Amino acid sequence: MHPALSIIVFTTASGLGYGLAAALGLGLLNPALVSTKLAHFVALALIGGGLLSSTLHLGNPQRAWRALSQWRSSWLSREGVMAIVTFVPLCISAYAAIFHSRYLLLPGLLGVAGAGVTVYCTSMIYASLKSVQAWHTPLTPLCYLLFAGAGGSLLGLLFAAAGGGDTPILALLSIAFLGAAWTAKLAWRRNMENMDPLSTPESATGLGNLGRVRLFERPHINDNYLTSEMGFRVARKHADKLAKISLIAGGIVPAVLVLGVLASGASGLGVALAALAVLSHAVGMLTERWLFFAEARHAVMNYYGG
Amino acid sequence: MTCLPSNPTPKKLGLVIDLDVCVGCHACVVSCKEWNTGGYGAALSDQDPYGADVSGTFLNRIHSFEVLPEGGEVAAERGEARLIHFPKSCLHCEDAPCVTVCPTGASYKRADDGIVLVDEDMCIGCGLCAWACPYGAREMDLAAGVMKKCTLCIDRIYNETIEEVDRVPSCVRTCPTNARHFGDLADPNSAVSIMVAERGGMDLMPEQGTKPVNKYLPPRPRLPLAAAAAGREDTSGATGFFAWLDGMLDRI
């Protein structure tokens, strides 16, 4: 699948944003601190920026509002609806924290639930597609949710450290989420590498009983929408390296840095280490999301010899 | 409304494509593009049409496949490989995944005849339906920013202002070898249903669970050219004058 920059940025930013919103909604950051007020703002900006980025790949973005209508059947529509619904408790929580230095339990917990459901809807857009076999597994939503948790705890840790607040809980949470997320992701990748293709050129043409089917001629010499959208391929040797880079930058380096934060507390060094952990994790996540699209093979390529 | 109609629809209009007969001439591709660029919805645009990197939106494309039997050999025209031309357009699936994923309600399946259509005024061009379709039946028009797909020439088949013989999809009307047939696959007595029953019409990628309406008729069995030529050497079946001639010629 073609790794569109707008969608990679959207899923990465909104995952981080909803994760941070969830950390705030659980009341893990002291609402009286200036850094927590800033964290509320950053969470909303990441979510809003991500959503705006996702509209960039539309052919007719002026009609994007119509995407809210088909929540009965479409995960994309459900995601849009849940994103907007979730803004309500998130904005109430942000208002209470920014202007009144208060943490409100009910909007907080509603925000956590909304963030989780929205990330789940995003992941189900991909996981529900049987035509992309690598995505069509319950491990896909599990990875998205755990990565959102990891990114949110890391960002929460950064803001807590910057404001001189409590860091140990968020640090432990970060390590736990990073471990769980990458365990799930490695299982996801193993699943992709070991699966037997559901559809083959033989089943796609129905000619399997005659023999082995090989593409002789494409419909046209040049690429078309299908081959440029669905026919993206990444060399295996590069994919393996990128997967290692994403694991190191997105999992191992942040985890080690978080241990450093635990040791140094809310000092200047702690803040710097937490900031580096967030940065490294974000780079790792962008790589992971790029691979998520680039490595996935679409069933239509059975007709295009790919 | 992107929920699917109660299955099955009373009529299941679709195509039956005969892989034994198709010669891969691409006439249906051209006639489809010609009819549909001026018909239902936005025109089928081309990008860089006179340049080196030409591409465009098509609702029907012909692929060609080489099929090699187990242990077979590819050796020019005397080999055992078969070349099969393979037209592909929307299969108007009963369980169409492209419909249910649509966030806007632009993509829908008609409850009365089962045709899958896109309401282009509602389409936001997100491309998710094209991702959901395992067959590659949907292509985004890059000029209009909306999803295009086979309409089964809905502006022909119900069009009472054109002659009755023309009230079939453009590709069917055009096919010079009669490889394409149009009809109601829900009616067991329709010509297309009888054809499917007699020839063992098949679904593409049944494992995807889409229940396509369009059916493909498999190529008939065939002897490789080499075997057919070898058969001509055997004259033992000759009778009468030819048997006498066979014997005389052998003696010379």
Interface residues (C-beta under 8 A of the other chain):
Chain A: M1 H57 L58 G59 N60 P61 R63 A64 R66 A67 L68 S69 Q70 R72 S73 S74 W75 L76 S77 G80 I125 S128 L129 K130 S131 V132 L198 S199 P201 S203 A204 T205 G206 L207 N209 L210 G211 R212 V213 R214 L215 F216 E217 R218 P219 H220 N222 D223 N224 Y225 L226 E229 M230 H298 A299 V300 N302 Y303 Y304
Chain B: M1 T2 C3 L19 V29 D53 V54 S55 G56 T57 F58 R61 I62 H63 S64 F65 E66 V67 L68 P69 E70 G72 A81 R82 L83 I84 F86 K88 P97 V99 T100 V101 C102 P103 T104 G105 A106 M122 C123 I124 G125 C126 G127 L128 A130 W131 A132 C133 P134 Y135 G136 E139 M140 D141 L142 A144 G145 V146 M147 M202 D203 L204 M205 P206 E207 Q208 G209 Y216 P218 P219
